[in-house]
Amino acid sequence: MRGLSERLARASAAIDAANADDPTRVLVLGAERPLAQVHGELAAAWVQRLSPDAADTAVLAARAHHLRRWEVPRTSYPEGRSGYLRWRRDQKQRHATEVAGLLRTAGYTDAEIDRVGVLIRREGLGSDPETQLVEDAACLVFVETQLAAMIPRFERDHLLEVIRKTARKMSPAALAAVGEIPLGPAERAALSDALT
């Protein structure tokens, strides 16, 4: 994994600062941290783990993939799948728009900023390797941080379908990387049931 350039470090710090106000906190190594910040850090780390020579644009898109997400709650959109998909699409567009100023201040060019937006919006998924890389990172963070909490809340068939839909969006390398995530027996069983 390569080290962070000064520009990448500045942009990453700006994204982290923007996510520091997330009112949802998670316990990480004994300390409460903002959820959006943790998700961004984990996603950027997955990008660099899956592709050690990944471009800054992919690392930054992963880090900003939930930029200030709490500001537009899911409940502000209609219930059901179509409401969820519209909320998710609108959030991606908002994240891409809002990160532009942070990246410009850190010294990125308009072309690089546009590329980060493309990756955050997941344009070209299925044909663009960098878009796939960012999607893989987001899916791995989902498995790593949210799967355990879903198990008691979701009916079993629904849970397995969520896992299958997530897996269909992932590359073979990302699916293999799921094995590196420390998960409990319930999460492992759900993944096994869904993917066999």
Short mmCIF file of the C-alpha atoms (twelve columns), coordinates in Angstrom:
data_MODEL
# 
_entry.id   MODEL 
# 
loop_
_atom_site.group_PDB 
_atom_site.id 
_atom_site.type_symbol 
_atom_site.label_atom_id 
_atom_site.label_alt_id 
_atom_site.label_comp_id 
_atom_site.label_asym_id 
_atom_site.label_seq_id 
_atom_site.Cartn_x 
_atom_site.Cartn_y 
_atom_site.Cartn_z 
_atom_site.pdbx_PDB_model_num 
ATOM 1   C CA . MET A 1   0.000   0.000   0.000   1 
ATOM 2   C CA . ARG A 2   1.432   3.368   -0.969  1 
ATOM 3   C CA . GLY A 3   1.780   6.250   1.418   1 
ATOM 4   C CA . LEU A 4   -0.499  9.273   1.261   1 
ATOM 5   C CA . SER A 5   0.655   12.249  -0.770  1 
ATOM 6   C CA . GLU A 6   0.367   15.635  0.905   1 
ATOM 7   C CA . ARG A 7   -2.611  16.477  -1.308  1 
ATOM 8   C CA . LEU A 8   -4.370  13.175  -0.548  1 
ATOM 9   C CA . ALA A 9   -3.720  13.627  3.181   1 
ATOM 10  C CA . ARG A 10  -5.216  17.157  3.085   1 
ATOM 11  C CA . ALA A 11  -8.301  16.016  1.187   1 
ATOM 12  C CA . SER A 12  -8.776  12.987  3.459   1 
ATOM 13  C CA . ALA A 13  -8.534  15.196  6.550   1 
ATOM 14  C CA . ALA A 14  -11.102 17.609  5.069   1 
ATOM 15  C CA . ILE A 15  -13.530 14.736  4.364   1 
ATOM 16  C CA . ASP A 16  -13.014 13.390  7.889   1 
ATOM 17  C CA . ALA A 17  -13.656 16.850  9.343   1 
ATOM 18  C CA . ALA A 18  -16.875 17.141  7.320   1 
ATOM 19  C CA . ASN A 19  -17.988 13.770  8.688   1 
ATOM 20  C CA . ALA A 20  -17.001 14.531  12.295  1 
ATOM 21  C CA . ASP A 21  -20.454 15.938  13.113  1 
ATOM 22  C CA . ASP A 22  -22.283 12.674  12.421  1 
ATOM 23  C CA . PRO A 23  -24.556 12.239  15.453  1 
ATOM 24  C CA . THR A 24  -24.525 8.449   15.018  1 
ATOM 25  C CA . ARG A 25  -21.580 7.096   16.944  1 
ATOM 26  C CA . VAL A 26  -19.965 3.669   16.851  1 
ATOM 27  C CA . LEU A 27  -17.539 2.092   19.242  1 
ATOM 28  C CA . VAL A 28  -14.123 1.551   17.642  1 
ATOM 29  C CA . LEU A 29  -11.283 0.227   19.770  1 
ATOM 30  C CA . GLY A 30  -12.982 1.434   22.931  1 
ATOM 31  C CA . ALA A 31  -13.730 4.963   21.691  1 
ATOM 32  C CA . GLU A 32  -16.926 6.397   20.216  1 
ATOM 33  C CA . ARG A 33  -16.424 7.736   16.702  1 
ATOM 34  C CA . PRO A 34  -18.712 9.346   14.068  1 
ATOM 35  C CA . LEU A 35  -20.245 6.632   11.846  1 
ATOM 36  C CA . ALA A 36  -19.740 8.428   8.495   1 
ATOM 37  C CA . GLN A 37  -16.101 9.067   9.378   1 
ATOM 38  C CA . VAL A 38  -15.518 5.408   10.256  1 
ATOM 39  C CA . HIS A 39  -17.251 4.223   7.073   1 
ATOM 40  C CA . GLY A 40  -15.119 6.583   4.988   1 
ATOM 41  C CA . GLU A 41  -11.868 5.469   6.589   1 
ATOM 42  C CA . LEU A 42  -12.744 1.787   6.201   1 
ATOM 43  C CA . ALA A 43  -13.815 2.186   2.562   1 
ATOM 44  C CA . ALA A 44  -10.617 4.066   1.666   1 
ATOM 45  C CA . ALA A 45  -8.583  1.352   3.383   1 
ATOM 46  C CA . TRP A 46  -10.413 -1.359  1.405   1 
ATOM 47  C CA . VAL A 47  -9.679  0.457   -1.870  1 
ATOM 48  C CA . GLN A 48  -5.982  0.547   -1.013  1 
ATOM 49  C CA . ARG A 49  -6.016  -3.062  0.155   1 
ATOM 50  C CA . LEU A 50  -7.734  -4.348  -2.999  1 
ATOM 51  C CA . SER A 51  -5.647  -2.111  -5.272  1 
ATOM 52  C CA . PRO A 52  -2.412  -0.922  -3.622  1 
ATOM 53  C CA . ASP A 53  -1.692  1.436   -6.540  1 
ATOM 54  C CA . ALA A 54  -5.207  2.895   -6.663  1 
ATOM 55  C CA . ALA A 55  -5.467  6.465   -7.901  1 
ATOM 56  C CA . ASP A 56  -6.235  9.225   -5.430  1 
ATOM 57  C CA . THR A 57  -9.611  9.626   -7.129  1 
ATOM 58  C CA . ALA A 58  -10.691 6.097   -6.127  1 
ATOM 59  C CA . VAL A 59  -9.391  6.502   -2.555  1 
ATOM 60  C CA . LEU A 60  -11.180 9.848   -2.177  1 
ATOM 61  C CA . ALA A 61  -14.438 8.603   -3.704  1 
ATOM 62  C CA . ALA A 62  -14.459 5.749   -1.215  1 
ATOM 63  C CA . ARG A 63  -13.646 8.061   1.694   1 
ATOM 64  C CA . ALA A 64  -16.456 10.464  0.702   1 
ATOM 65  C CA . HIS A 65  -19.034 7.840   -0.254  1 
ATOM 66  C CA . HIS A 66  -21.169 8.727   2.822   1 
ATOM 67  C CA . LEU A 67  -20.187 12.391  3.102   1 
ATOM 68  C CA . ARG A 68  -22.506 14.007  5.675   1 
ATOM 69  C CA . ARG A 69  -25.069 11.330  4.856   1 
ATOM 70  C CA . TRP A 70  -27.018 11.845  8.085   1 
ATOM 71  C CA . GLU A 71  -28.198 15.271  6.877   1 
ATOM 72  C CA . VAL A 72  -30.768 13.656  4.559   1 
ATOM 73  C CA . PRO A 73  -32.247 10.720  6.488   1 
ATOM 74  C CA . ARG A 74  -33.777 7.766   4.698   1 
ATOM 75  C CA . THR A 75  -37.067 8.596   6.430   1 
ATOM 76  C CA . SER A 76  -37.290 11.838  4.429   1 
ATOM 77  C CA . TYR A 77  -38.149 9.723   1.351   1 
ATOM 78  C CA . PRO A 78  -41.151 7.449   0.753   1 
ATOM 79  C CA . GLU A 79  -41.074 3.929   2.147   1 
ATOM 80  C CA . GLY A 80  -40.431 0.973   -0.146  1 
ATOM 81  C CA . ARG A 81  -37.824 0.036   -2.675  1 
ATOM 82  C CA . SER A 82  -38.411 2.912   -5.106  1 
ATOM 83  C CA . GLY A 83  -38.129 5.468   -2.274  1 
ATOM 84  C CA . TYR A 84  -34.950 3.805   -1.064  1 
ATOM 85  C CA . LEU A 85  -33.396 3.769   -4.544  1 
ATOM 86  C CA . ARG A 86  -34.265 7.432   -5.112  1 
ATOM 87  C CA . TRP A 87  -32.797 8.385   -1.717  1 
ATOM 88  C CA . ARG A 88  -29.614 6.447   -2.450  1 
ATOM 89  C CA . ARG A 89  -29.245 8.005   -5.930  1 
ATOM 90  C CA . ASP A 90  -29.851 11.505  -4.587  1 
ATOM 91  C CA . GLN A 91  -27.377 10.938  -1.766  1 
ATOM 92  C CA . LYS A 92  -24.647 9.862   -4.203  1 
ATOM 93  C CA . GLN A 93  -25.228 13.001  -6.263  1 
ATOM 94  C CA . ARG A 94  -25.127 15.162  -3.130  1 
ATOM 95  C CA . HIS A 95  -21.926 13.518  -1.884  1 
ATOM 96  C CA . ALA A 96  -20.277 14.083  -5.275  1 
ATOM 97  C CA . THR A 97  -21.327 17.738  -5.339  1 
ATOM 98  C CA . GLU A 98  -20.307 18.480  -1.752  1 
ATOM 99  C CA . VAL A 99  -16.882 16.847  -1.931  1 
ATOM 100 C CA . ALA A 100 -15.909 19.011  -4.923  1 
ATOM 101 C CA . GLY A 101 -15.137 22.078  -2.808  1 
ATOM 102 C CA . LEU A 102 -13.071 20.076  -0.343  1 
ATOM 103 C CA . LEU A 103 -11.011 18.567  -3.158  1 
ATOM 104 C CA . ARG A 104 -10.507 21.890  -4.904  1 
ATOM 105 C CA . THR A 105 -9.172  23.401  -1.663  1 
ATOM 106 C CA . ALA A 106 -6.786  20.432  -1.312  1 
ATOM 107 C CA . GLY A 107 -5.348  21.122  -4.784  1 
ATOM 108 C CA . TYR A 108 -7.153  18.682  -7.075  1 
ATOM 109 C CA . THR A 109 -7.930  19.674  -10.663 1 
ATOM 110 C CA . ASP A 110 -11.423 19.957  -12.119 1 
ATOM 111 C CA . ALA A 111 -10.823 16.762  -14.107 1 
ATOM 112 C CA . GLU A 112 -9.834  14.869  -10.948 1 
ATOM 113 C CA . ILE A 113 -12.830 16.281  -9.067  1 
ATOM 114 C CA . ASP A 114 -15.152 15.249  -11.900 1 
ATOM 115 C CA . ARG A 115 -13.659 11.752  -11.789 1 
ATOM 116 C CA . VAL A 116 -14.295 11.474  -8.040  1 
ATOM 117 C CA . GLY A 117 -17.923 12.439  -8.727  1 
ATOM 118 C CA . VAL A 118 -18.250 9.734   -11.371 1 
ATOM 119 C CA . LEU A 119 -16.909 7.171   -8.906  1 
ATOM 120 C CA . ILE A 120 -19.112 8.296   -6.014  1 
ATOM 121 C CA . ARG A 121 -22.194 8.101   -8.264  1 
ATOM 122 C CA . ARG A 122 -20.973 4.630   -9.384  1 
ATOM 123 C CA . GLU A 123 -21.245 5.550   -13.053 1 
ATOM 124 C CA . GLY A 124 -19.973 2.769   -15.291 1 
ATOM 125 C CA . LEU A 125 -20.484 0.033   -12.727 1 
ATOM 126 C CA . GLY A 126 -19.788 -3.189  -14.574 1 
ATOM 127 C CA . SER A 127 -17.506 -1.564  -17.143 1 
ATOM 128 C CA . ASP A 128 -15.239 0.828   -15.200 1 
ATOM 129 C CA . PRO A 129 -12.704 -0.952  -12.958 1 
ATOM 130 C CA . GLU A 130 -12.337 2.042   -10.614 1 
ATOM 131 C CA . THR A 131 -16.089 2.347   -10.175 1 
ATOM 132 C CA . GLN A 132 -16.136 -1.366  -9.358  1 
ATOM 133 C CA . LEU A 133 -13.325 -0.835  -6.854  1 
ATOM 134 C CA . VAL A 134 -15.283 1.881   -5.018  1 
ATOM 135 C CA . GLU A 135 -18.429 -0.283  -5.050  1 
ATOM 136 C CA . ASP A 136 -16.428 -3.230  -3.719  1 
ATOM 137 C CA . ALA A 137 -15.109 -1.086  -0.864  1 
ATOM 138 C CA . ALA A 138 -18.601 0.140   0.042   1 
ATOM 139 C CA . CYS A 139 -19.961 -3.418  0.010   1 
ATOM 140 C CA . LEU A 140 -17.105 -4.686  2.178   1 
ATOM 141 C CA . VAL A 141 -17.723 -1.909  4.700   1 
ATOM 142 C CA . PHE A 142 -21.394 -2.914  4.746   1 
ATOM 143 C CA . VAL A 143 -20.471 -6.523  5.566   1 
ATOM 144 C CA . GLU A 144 -17.880 -5.401  8.096   1 
ATOM 145 C CA . THR A 145 -20.025 -2.880  9.975   1 
ATOM 146 C CA . GLN A 146 -23.725 -3.459  9.324   1 
ATOM 147 C CA . LEU A 147 -24.426 -7.129  8.683   1 
ATOM 148 C CA . ALA A 148 -24.410 -8.158  12.355  1 
ATOM 149 C CA . ALA A 149 -26.971 -5.491  13.271  1 
ATOM 150 C CA . MET A 150 -29.272 -6.569  10.436  1 
ATOM 151 C CA . ILE A 151 -29.515 -10.205 11.499  1 
ATOM 152 C CA . PRO A 152 -31.937 -9.709  14.416  1 
ATOM 153 C CA . ARG A 153 -33.913 -6.966  12.618  1 
ATOM 154 C CA . PHE A 154 -34.614 -8.671  9.281   1 
ATOM 155 C CA . GLU A 155 -36.730 -11.697 8.479   1 
ATOM 156 C CA . ARG A 156 -34.343 -14.471 7.362   1 
ATOM 157 C CA . ASP A 157 -35.378 -14.629 3.671   1 
ATOM 158 C CA . HIS A 158 -35.172 -10.842 3.369   1 
ATOM 159 C CA . LEU A 159 -31.730 -10.830 4.999   1 
ATOM 160 C CA . LEU A 160 -30.450 -13.494 2.600   1 
ATOM 161 C CA . GLU A 161 -31.793 -11.538 -0.369  1 
ATOM 162 C CA . VAL A 162 -30.011 -8.356  0.846   1 
ATOM 163 C CA . ILE A 163 -26.759 -10.317 1.068   1 
ATOM 164 C CA . ARG A 164 -27.282 -11.794 -2.416  1 
ATOM 165 C CA . LYS A 165 -27.978 -8.363  -3.926  1 
ATOM 166 C CA . THR A 166 -24.840 -7.015  -2.276  1 
ATOM 167 C CA . ALA A 167 -22.772 -9.958  -3.534  1 
ATOM 168 C CA . ARG A 168 -24.023 -9.473  -7.108  1 
ATOM 169 C CA . LYS A 169 -22.510 -5.974  -7.083  1 
ATOM 170 C CA . MET A 170 -19.091 -7.232  -5.940  1 
ATOM 171 C CA . SER A 171 -16.092 -8.393  -7.953  1 
ATOM 172 C CA . PRO A 172 -14.613 -11.872 -7.357  1 
ATOM 173 C CA . ALA A 173 -11.667 -10.240 -5.533  1 
ATOM 174 C CA . ALA A 174 -14.017 -8.405  -3.155  1 
ATOM 175 C CA . LEU A 175 -16.057 -11.541 -2.524  1 
ATOM 176 C CA . ALA A 176 -12.833 -13.357 -1.640  1 
ATOM 177 C CA . ALA A 177 -11.879 -10.488 0.695   1 
ATOM 178 C CA . VAL A 178 -15.034 -11.079 2.751   1 
ATOM 179 C CA . GLY A 179 -13.153 -14.035 4.215   1 
ATOM 180 C CA . GLU A 180 -10.625 -11.597 5.738   1 
ATOM 181 C CA . ILE A 181 -13.287 -9.791  7.776   1 
ATOM 182 C CA . PRO A 182 -13.574 -10.945 11.382  1 
ATOM 183 C CA . LEU A 183 -17.240 -11.917 11.684  1 
ATOM 184 C CA . GLY A 184 -19.218 -13.811 14.268  1 
ATOM 185 C CA . PRO A 185 -20.848 -17.199 13.699  1 
ATOM 186 C CA . ALA A 186 -24.282 -15.693 12.906  1 
ATOM 187 C CA . GLU A 187 -22.857 -13.450 10.180  1 
ATOM 188 C CA . ARG A 188 -20.768 -16.287 8.719   1 
ATOM 189 C CA . ALA A 189 -23.834 -18.565 8.678   1 
ATOM 190 C CA . ALA A 190 -25.970 -15.906 6.967   1 
ATOM 191 C CA . LEU A 191 -23.291 -15.308 4.329   1 
ATOM 192 C CA . SER A 192 -22.899 -19.046 3.760   1 
ATOM 193 C CA . ASP A 193 -26.652 -19.585 3.428   1 
ATOM 194 C CA . ALA A 194 -27.036 -16.642 1.059   1 
ATOM 195 C CA . LEU A 195 -24.098 -17.415 -1.190  1 
ATOM 196 C CA . THR A 196 -24.386 -21.198 -1.595  1 
# 
